[in-house]
Amino acid sequence: MFKTEYAAKVYADLEKKNPGEKEFLQAAREITESLEGYIEKNPKLKEQKILERFLEPERFVQFKVVWVDDKGQFQVNRGYRVQYNSAIGPYKGGLRLHPSVNASIIKFLGLEQVLKNSLTTLPMGGGKGGSDFDPKGKSDNEVMRFCQSFMTELYRHIGPDTDVPAGDIGVGGREIGYLFGQYKRIRDEFTGVLTGKGLTYGGSLARTQATGYGLCYYAEEALKTLKNTSFAGKTVVISGSGNVAIYACEKATQLGAKVVALSDSNGYVVVKDGITKEILDVVKQIKEVERGRIKELASRVKGVEYYETTEKDRIWNTKCDIALPCATQNELLMKDAETLVKNGCIAVCEGANMPTELEAAKYLIANKIVFTPAKASNAGGVATSGLEMSQNSERLSWTFEEVDSKLHDIMVNIFNASYKEAKEAGNPFDLLTGANIAGFKKVADAMIAQGI
Ligand code: NDP
């Protein structure tokens, strides 16, 4: 609930202007609630309507994407790009390809991205985009034709100093390659306009691993500071089995944890003895190479149990010390948070964007669970994208170790910044408020400096 009339009014106006945009309003409410105390102490922010300006995207583009499938049928999808805030650098943020994509989801992701990018301390504004195109079951050629059509509109809105998209759900190396190829063809220039590129054409080592590894670096720091413990010897449950989940599993295991579950949108696997490097290699083969289902792990590896996800049968019922939601928004509900706490879980660290319902997040914080909010703990992906941009403009490639060590330092710094603000705001466990304030401060200062 809002504590000030001012914040309640800002949010009520936003609700009126964006009716039915559930995810966007959820993110905006969370941000407004956690910033209101800070804004009360800084009257200039109110005078200059910085919060109102911050919540309004600078530009929102929606476009038609027509492509032809392998049967020669015409297909029509909808594309989006939100350019949310450019106060501290060119817009930067991923592209999501998933049938659920709509204006609300793109705007929530864009808004979160502004704070996340600010937290990295790199000069990047916030943006996001995508389409309701479903890459599942499509051939490589279909994905290529879709990407070419998508970029034929998007190219006019982006550029290495304007807006630099990257991957997200449904967009990995294959899609970035097709998008980059089409941009290069239309513009006739080879430039760092996208990140997450292949290593042979300007990609950065460690970008693939960055979000999952970064999540574990942040979580390790939070566990040490708030609970005087670490991943070593802990049982971990991870939702999702995509890019973030796979590399979170890899790093958590390297840090001495036992990861016992992974999932996809249909169900989850439980591996009681833990997912070893060998088992994770099979997961990578299924998900990254064959683009198959997590269910297949049970038929290929002994000792793996598979369960369909239902209202009641959920991955979060699996007993664990640490939960890493790494699939999608609102996948960890209040009832899941209660189950986790009841089962003795000490930490919920977000790899996906806004995976925890707001009510559930507040419940976890109130129960002194180490709760690390996505905009801080999954910022490693975009931070490494920022490092890819630096390497592109220097025309240099850094080693894996160099990038990984910079990523580690960035994640520790993001933790320290969000922890400092959380303490100042009165609750060291409230890293959500801490991250929102730390990210907002820098953007607000730049907005004030640049005038209206
Ligand atoms: P991927 O497409 O590689 O994987 C997504 C995973 O989540 C898949 O296992 C997918 O299962 C599952 N999933 C997707 N939608 C749902 C759903 N509605 N219900 C249950 N499971 C679902 O995406 P990423 O790993 O890249 O992204 C995962 C999350 O992390 C997203 O929230 C993304 O925004 C966030 N993120 C990603 C970054 C990155 O660098 N990749 C950076 C920062 C944040 P299925 O195959 O069945 O669809």
Residues whose N, C-alpha, C, O or C-beta is under 5 A from the ligand:
A	BS01	NDP	G167 D168 I169 G170 T211 G240 S241 G242 N243 V244 A245 S263 D264 S265 N266 C326 A327 T328 Q329 G351 A352 N353 N378 G381
